[in-house]
Amino acid sequence: MFNALPVLETQRLSLTGARHDDLKTLQEHWDDPLVRRYLFDDQPVDEALAKVVLDACLDGVQQGHGLWLLTERGSQDFVGSAALIPTSVAAEYEPLLKGLLEPMISLAPIRWGNGLATEALSAVLGHAFKTLTVASVAAVNHLPNAASERMLLRAGFTALSEVAGPKYRLRTFIIQRHAWLARHDA
């Protein structure tokens, strides 16, 4: 049982567990049209929706999963968010994902293209596989989001299926603990 999410560190980022008072920061970030395009199927993210998402993430903290705020190490400048959450919408379209955890990474658009999302994903997967010792983690990508798919493949995910989605077609992925550990312990 966890009382709080651990702080995760990468070369350039600190990932700190989200709290209720982070709602405004997260709502503004998630409502950015470029961020919400795939993350929220391009639907506006008002405070009520952001609160639902944040509360759902906070509900998982005792099990060791949830939502982290990403800040730049040293400056503490907000960069985005990263989550490890139970599959939900994706599992409705691909039942093989039911019961698994999936990462969710979102960066401020000004921070895109510098490998920060890959760093955040690596930290979240390290937590999933080393701390929580889950057997596998799922991932979902909206087909138009080529950058996200490249990131998942670089991380070692294997494509599982292509299915319909709420707005875009989805490509689902999976990564096994043993495969991730082999890549990172070598």
N, C-alpha and C positions, 0 to 999 in steps of 0.2 A: 504494500500500500504506500502511496505517495501522498505527501501533504502539499507539495508544490512540484512543478516541473523543474528539473535541474537546468542550470545555466549551461548552455553548450557553446563552445568556442571553436572558431575556425581561424585560419590565418588572418582574415580581415573582418570577421563578424563576431558579434556576441548575440546569442539567441537567449532571450530572457522570457520566462513564462508570462503570458498575458494576464492582465487583471481587469476587473470591472471598470476601473477608471481609465483604461486604454480605449474605451468605446469610441470616443470622438476621433482619435487618431486613426483607428482602424476603419471607421465609417468613411472618413474623408479619403483614405487610401483606396479602399475597395470601390468607392464610387467614381474614381478616376475612370473615364471612358476606356482608356487603354487597358487598365487593370481588370475592369469588370467584363470586358469583351468576352473572354472565355471563362473566367472564374465564376461569373454570375450570369452567363448566357446573355450578356449585354443589357441586363435589366438594371435600372438605377438601384443603388444601395442606400436606402434611407436609414435613419437611426434605428427604426424598429427592426428592419431586416438584419442590420449589423449586430444588434443585441441578440437576436435569435441565434445567429451563427456563433457569436462570442460565448453565449451561455451554453450552447451545445458543446463547444470546445472545452469550456471550464468544467463541464460535467464529467469529462474523461480524465481529469487530473489524478484522481485517486488510483486509476489504473495505469498511470504513467504516460498517457498520451494527451494531446491537446494542442494549444496554439502558443507560439513564441513570437515575440517582436524581434525583428532583426535591426541591430544597430551597428554602425561602423565602430570597430574597436578603437579605443583611444578618444574618439570625438563624441561617441554616443549619438551620432546623427541617425535618425530613423531612416531605414533603408526599405523595409517591407515587413512581411510576415511569413511564417512557415508553420505548418501544422502537420500533425500525425493524427488522423481521425478515422473512425470506422467508415467503411464505404457506405454510401447511402444511395444517392441518385444513380451512381454508376452500377450498383448491384441490382437496381431495378431493370437495367438494360442488359447486364451480363451477370446472371445468377452465380457464376463461378467465383465472383468477387465477394459474395455474401460472407460476412463474418471476418473479413480481413481489414487491416488498417491500410490507409493510403496517405501519401504525403500531399500537401497543398502548399505551393510556394508562390508568393506574389511579391514582386519588386516594384518600387517606384520607377516609372518608365525612364527617368533620367539615369537610372542605375543599370539599365539593360545592357547586355553585350560585354560585360566585364567578368563573367564567370561567377558572380556572386550567388546566383540561383543554384548553380552546381555545388558551390561550397555549402550553402544552406541545406540542400538535399542530402549531401553526404553526411552532414551532422545529424540530421533527422534519421537517416537510415542507420547510422552508427548507434543512435539511441535505441531504435527499434530492435536491432539485431544483437547488440552487445548488452544493453541494460535490460530490455524487456524480453529478450531472447525469443521473439516471435519466429515462427518457421518461415513465413513469407510475407511480403508486402505487395500490395496491388498498386497500380497507377493507371490513370486515365488521361488521355489526351484528346482534345478536340482536333479533328483532322486538319483544319486550316492552320493550326498552331505548330508550324514546323520547328520552331526554335525549342519548344517544350519537348517535342518528340526526340530531337537530337540530344537534349539534356538527359532524358530517360535512358536512351540507348547508351550514352557515355557512362552512365551510372551502373550499367549492367542489366537493366531490365530487358526482358524478352517479351515480344509481342504475343498476346494471347488470342485476341479476337478483334473484329471490327463490327460494331453494332450501331443501330440507330441511337440518337440521343435526343434530349429535349429540343435542341436547336441545331446542333451540328452532329455529323456522324462522329462516333467515338472510337478510338483505338485503345484497347485495354492492354495492360502489361502486368507482368509479375516478376518478382525477383525472389529467389530462395535465399535463406540465411546462409546456408553452406557456400553458395556461389559468391555471395557478397563477402563473406569472411575470407574466402580463398583469394579474392582480389585485393583485399585490404590488409591481410596478415602476411602476404608474401613479401 
